[in-house]
Amino acid sequence: MYRKSSQSLTDVCNNSYSIHSTLRQNKRRQLLELKRKNNEKEEEEEIKKINLKSEETYFNVNDKQIQLLFNGIQSDNYEIIIQSIKMLKEIVKKAPEVSNEFETRLFDMILMTITIPRMLQIFQKAIDNEVKMNILYILVNVSSGNTQQIIKMIQLGVIEQLLPFMLTNQFKRDICWVFANLASENVKLRDEVMNRIINVLLCLIRDNTEQAMFVECTRLISNLCSFTPKPSYSIVTHFIEYLIHAATMNDSTIVSQALLGLDYLCEESIYCQELKQPLLPLFIKGIKSGNEELMIVVLQCIGTLILNDNTFAQELVNNGFINEIITISDYITDKITPILMYCLANIVACKQGNVGLLIVNSKLFKNILVEINTSPNHDIVIEAGWVLINVLAVIDEDVMNKILNIDIFDSFYRILSISYSGTYDILFYTLKIIIKILEVGEKESHFHGFNCYQTMLEESNCVGLLDGMKEDCILSVENQELIAEIEKYWEDDNNQMELN
């Protein structure tokens, strides 16, 4: 938790840690001096005995042995230090395979001792780079822990101790990774990290063209952009330039990470106008790539951008984006489908470029209905439902009369069933669309002698479902009023029958 005072986290961390750390280190030094003379060789042998066979998914390491490694890291013996750090790295590496609980406890043990300050002290010295890389490996993993563990790392001075090495070729990649992890938890920690590293980071991205660095650097920048409020405009302009450059590379991992950062920036309208033109060709390329991860980020970014700029939907249509979606719609996976539907729903809602008409005249419309009526994944049903509702909202009555069939009413039943039992806003809009369709059916009834859409609604069991819903006191007043409006069509029929 943050302290409720005028002090920054930096001040609080540094003050509290420096006092208690000094006391602990002095006490530890006194105790170790007594032991080292007699136990140094014995300790080295004990460290070597710890069972860490890399081919095993579980290794026999207990808390006492881990503490022994911590003691070894505090040693004055160079060989013991190297061996202890190496063994600790292996434990950290294998910890996730044991259990999340073991990994969390291990990180807590590392953070509750003076192991990290000691490793940072060792890192400053002229030792083998392999030892330093092992230290960075440990720090990268521990920095991926929970909020309290991240706060503790900041308190231990990890940022200040690593920052001077951020421009060093051998270490800058892993250091960026550590900082990216520390900045990923919430806006306060993001600000703590960014305020300390920003000057060095801007130097790094200004001069760096090394492809191997782009993954970690784009991850760091993306995390700095992920929270609102965003960094200042003067900083973001440098980030945009770097992320756009990274997004043009041929490595899908780099491109995905860069687009994720740009997606975060698209959450604010001030950046949408600046980003939409350079992003458009990258979106088309990403959708054509067939790479699942990249396609998901592209669709997410488009959905976000369109929320702030309706006109971008027209540009997507003009550049063939919808046609590309139609082409791939037969081959998309359940992982891509929810975000694809989210993106399409936003595009259709913009009422630009006759997107609704393009969809209903293609195989994509049938695929949307299939997802709604058959998918066991409720998120897919709801997201596909939003596309259907938005399409029906934007097309004209002539097109509606051509496409309405029992499959669409079955889709209404599925959407209503799922949204009624959950907390989905789509329930309200589905009821409104049903009313619109019944109104269209009334206009057409003079051709058929009856409202054919009213009949389809009955055949899909929607009427029975709505009848049960109206008795539920949990239903909002607005939704109850819409259901009552739908029921009037049957009341009118009953009244007409009585008159006849």
N, C-alpha and C positions, 0 to 999 in steps of 0.2 A: 504494500500500500504506500501511496505517497503521503508525506508529512504535510499537514495543513499549516504551512508557514510561508513566509516570504522568501525563504531560501530556495534556490534552485536545487534540483536533484543532484547536480554536480557538487554543490557545497555540502549538502547533507551527507552524501556518500563519502566524500573525501575526509570530512571532519570525523565522522563516526568510525570510518575504517582505520584511519591513521592512528588513532588512540588505541583501539583494541588490538589492532594488528601488531603494533610495537610491543605491547605487553605479552601477547602470545608468542611472538618471535623470541623475545628475551627468555621467557620461560622454557620454550622449546630448545633454545640454544644451550641453556644450562643443563637440561636433561640429556641432550644428545652428547655433550662433551663428556659426561660421565660414562656413556655407553660406548662411544666410538673406539676408545683404546682397546677394549676387550672384544667387541662384537662386530667390528667392521668386516672381517673375513667371513665370519659366521653369517652375517646379514647378506652378503653377496651370494653365498651358497644358497640361502633360503629363497632369495629372489629368483635364482635360476631354476629352482625346483617347482615353481608355480606352473601348473598344468594349463598350457594355452595352445593346444594343437589346432592349427588353423582349419583342418579338415573337419573338425567336430562342430556340430551345430550348438552343442552345449559344452561348456568347459567348467571344470571343477574349481571355481574361485569363490572364496568366502570373504566376508568383510575384514577379517583379520589379515588375510593376505593382501587385500587392497591397501589396508593401512600400512602394511609393510612396504609397499611400493611408495606410498606417500613419504614414509620415513627415508627411503632410499633417495628420493628426489631432494630431500633436505640435506643429504650427505655432502661432505667435502670431497669425497672420492669420485673422481671424474667417471671412472668405469661404472660405478654403482649408479650414478646419476643417469648415464646414457642407457644402461640396461633397464632401470626403473621406468624411465619415460617411454622406452620402446614397448615394455610389457603393458604399461597403462594404456598406450595407444591401441594395442591388440584387444585389451578388455573393452575399451570404448567401441572399437570396431565391431566386436561380436555381441555387444550388449543387446541390440535390438532383436537378435535372433533368440535370445533367452526369454525376454518379456519386456513389455513397456514399463512394468513396475521395477524390474531390475535396473533398467536404464535410468529411470528417474531417481532411484535411490543412489545409483553410482554418481550421477551428476551432483546430487545433494552432498554426497561425501566429499567430492572434489571441491565443491564450493564452500563447504563449512570448515575446511582446513586451510592452511596457507599454501596449498599446492599450486594454485594458479599464480599468486604473486611470486613464488619461487621459480616457476617455469618462465614467467615473464622476465625475471631477473637473469635467468640462464640465457634466454633468447637474446638479450642485449650483448652478451659476451661473444668473443671470437671463438666459436665452436663450430663443429661440422654442420654443414647445411642440413644434413639428414636429421640431426637432432632437432634443429629448428623446425623442419617440416613436420616431424612427429608432434612437436608442441602445437603447431598450427592445426594439425589434424584433430587433436584433442579439443582445441578451442572452437573449431568449426562445429564439432558435434555438440559440445556443451552449450554453445550459443543457440542451438536449435531447441533448447528446453522450454519449460513453461515460463510464464510472466515473471514469477518471483526469482527464478534462476537467471533470467536475462537481467533483471534489475541488479541482482547480486554481482553478475559479471561486470556491469558498468561501475558498480561501487568498488570493485577490485582494481579498477584502473586499466582494464583491457584496452579501451580505445586510446588512451594517452600513450600507453606503452607500445602499441603496434603502429600508431599513426606515422612515426618517423620512417617506418619501413614500407609504407604503402606504395612508394614509387620504386622500390627495389624489385628488379625483374623476377628473382626467384620466389619472392614472397607476396607480391601484390595481388595475385589471383586469390590465394587463400584468405588474405586479410580483407579483401573486398567481400568474400563469402561470410566471414565473421561479422563484418559491419552490416551486411544485408540481413543476416539473421537477427541481430540486435535491433534493427530498425523495423522489424516485421510485425511487432505485436500490437502496438497502439500508437496514437498520434503523439503522446507525450514522450514515449521512448524514441519515436521517429525523430522528434525535434532534438532530443538529447544527443542522438547520434549525428544528425545532419549538422547541427550547429558546430560540432567539434571537428568534423571531417571535411566540410564543404570546400574550403580553400584548396586543400590537397586533392580532393576528388575532381575539382574543375581543372586542375593542372593535369591530372591523369587522363581525363577524357579529351582534353584539348590536344594532347601530344600522342595519345595511344592509338595505334592502328594495328596492333597485334591481335590477330583473330582469336588466339587462345584465351585472351582476356575478356572477350565480348560477353561470354555467358555470365560470368560472375559480375562484371561491371553493369550489364543491363539488368541483372537481378537486383543489384544494389539500387540503381536508379529507379527501377520499377517500384521497389518497396518504399523509397522516399516519396514517390508520387501517389502511393496507394491510399493515403488518408486525406481527409478534408479537415481544415483548409490545406490546399496545395502549397508547395514552396512558393516563394516570391516569383513574380513574372520574370525578373532578370535572371534568376537561377534556372527556371523552367525552360527558357529559350535555349540555354546550353544543353539541357537534357533532351529537348525535342530534336535538336540537330544530331545528337549522338544516337538517339533511339531510331530516328529515320534512317540514318546510315546503317545501323545494325540490322534493321528490318529488310534491307536490300541484299543482304548476304545470302549465300547458298546453304547455310547451315540452318536446318529447321528449328533446332533448339534455340539458337540465337534469335532467329526471327520471331518465334513464339514469345520469348521473354521480352523482346523489344515491343512487340505489339501489345502485350499485356500492360506495359508501362504507358503506352499511348492510349490504351483503353481507359486507364485510370484518369489520364488528363482530359479525355473526352467527356468526363463527368461534368466538367465546367464549360459552359457555352463559350467563354472567352477564347478557348483553345480550339473549338470545333472548326471555325472558319479557316484557321491557320493550318489545320491538319487534314481536312477532308480531301484536298487535291493531291497531296503527296501520298495519302493512304489509299486512294481509289485503285491505282494499278497494283498495289501490294495486296489488296483484298482479292482482286480477280486472280492474281497469281496464287494466293494462298488457297483459295477454293479449288483451283485446278490441280493443286499439288497432290491431293489424295492423302496427305499426312493428317491423321486424325487430330493430333494435338494442335497442329497449326490451324486446321479448319475451325476447331472449337474457339480458339482465340480470335480468329478473324470474325466469326459470326457474333461473338460477344462484343467485340469492338464496334461492329456495325450497329448492333442493337443499341449500344450506349450512345453512339454518335447521333443516331436518328432521333433519339429522345430529345436532343437539344437542337436539331436542325432538320426540319421536315423536308426541305428542298433536296437534301442529299439522296432521298429515295428516288427522285427523278433521275439523278445522275447515275445511280446504280442501274436503273432500267435502261438508260441510254447506252451504258457500257456493257450490256449483256449479262449483268450479274444474275438476274432472275432466270434467264435461260440456262446459265451454269447450274443453278440450284435445281432446276427441273431435270437437267441431265443426270445429276448425281443422286436424285431423290430415291432411286431404286436400290442404291448401294449403301446408304448411310446406316450407321450402327446405332444401337440404343444410347451409346455414350454421346453421340453427336446430335441425335434427334431433338432432345429438349431445347438445346441452345439454338438449333436451326429453326424450330418452331417459334421460339421467343423472338428471334431476329425477323422472321417473316411477318409475325403479328405486328411488330413495330413498323415494318415497311408498309404493310397494307393500311395501317391506321393513319399514315401520312396523307392518304388520298392523292398520291402523286403517280402519274404515269400509267394509270389503268392497271395497276398491279393485281387488283382483285380479279379483273377480267382475264389477265394472263394466266392466273392460277387456275381458275375454273375451266379454262379451255385446254388445260394440260393434264398429263397423268399425275401431276403433283397433287391435284385436288382429290383424286381417288386415294392416293397414298395417305393423305391427311385423314380422310374418313376411316381408312383401315387402322391407322394408329389409334384413333379415338375409340373405335369399336372393339379392338382386339388386344391392345397393349395392356399387359399386367402392371406396367409402371404408371402410377397415378400422375406423376409429374409430366410424363409424356402426354397423357390424355388431356391434362389441363392446358399445357402449352399448345398442343395441336388444336384444342378447343378454342383458344384465343384466336388462332388463325381463321378457323371456320366462322366464328362470330364476327370478326372484323371484315372478312370477305363478304358475308351476307349483309353487313351494314353499309358497304360502299357500292355494291353492284346495284343496277337499276332493276325495276320490277320485271321487265321483259326477260332479262337474264335469269332472275330468280325463278320465274315460272318454268324456265327450261331445265333448270338443274335440280329443283326440289324433288326429292324422292324419299322413300321410306328409310334409306340408309342415313340420310341427314337427320331424320327424326329419331332414329335409333341412337345417333350421336348425341342428340340433345338429352336423351334419357341417361346415357352414360355420364355426360358432363354434369347433369343435375344430381345424379346419384352420388358422385364423388365429391362435388363441390358442396353439397348439402351436409355431408358427413365431415367435411374439413373446414378450413377457414380461408376459403378462396373467394376473391372478389368477383370471379367470373359468373357466379350464380345470378347476381343482379342483372348482368348484361345478357345472359342467356335468356332470362325471362323477358327482357325487353325485345330481343330478337324474335322470340316466339310470338309476342304480341304483334310485331310488325308483319310477320308472316301470316298470321290469322287475318290481319287487316287486308293484306293482298288477296288472300283467299276469299274474303267477302266480296271484293270487287269482281273476282272471277266467277263467283257463284252463279251468276245469271247464265253462264255458258253451260254449267254442269247441273244446275238445279240444287246444288249444295256446296258447302265449303269443303273442298277436297283436302285442304291442309288440316282442317279440324279433324277429319277422319284419320289422316295419317298420324296425327298427334295421339289419337286414341289407340291406334294399332301398335304404336311404339311403347305403350304403357306409361307414357308421360303423364296422362291425366290422372291415373291412379296414384302415381308418385306425388304429383302436385296436391292431390286431395289429402294425402297423408301429411305433407309438409305444412299445410295451412294450420294444422292443429298444434304445431310445435311453437311453444312460447319463446323459444330461443331465437326463432327467425326474426330478422329485423323488421321494423314497421314498413320500410320501403319495399322489401321483398313480399311481405304479406299483402300490401296494396297491389303489387303487380300480379300476384297469384289470383287475387279477387277479380282483377280486370280480365284475366284469362278465363276464369270461371263464368263470366257473364255470357260468353258465347254459348255455353251449354244451357244457361238459364234462359237465354233468348229462344233457344230451340225448344225447350220444355214449354215455355209460354206459348210459342207458335203452335205446338202440338195440341195444347189444351184449347186454343181458339178454334183449331180445325175440328 
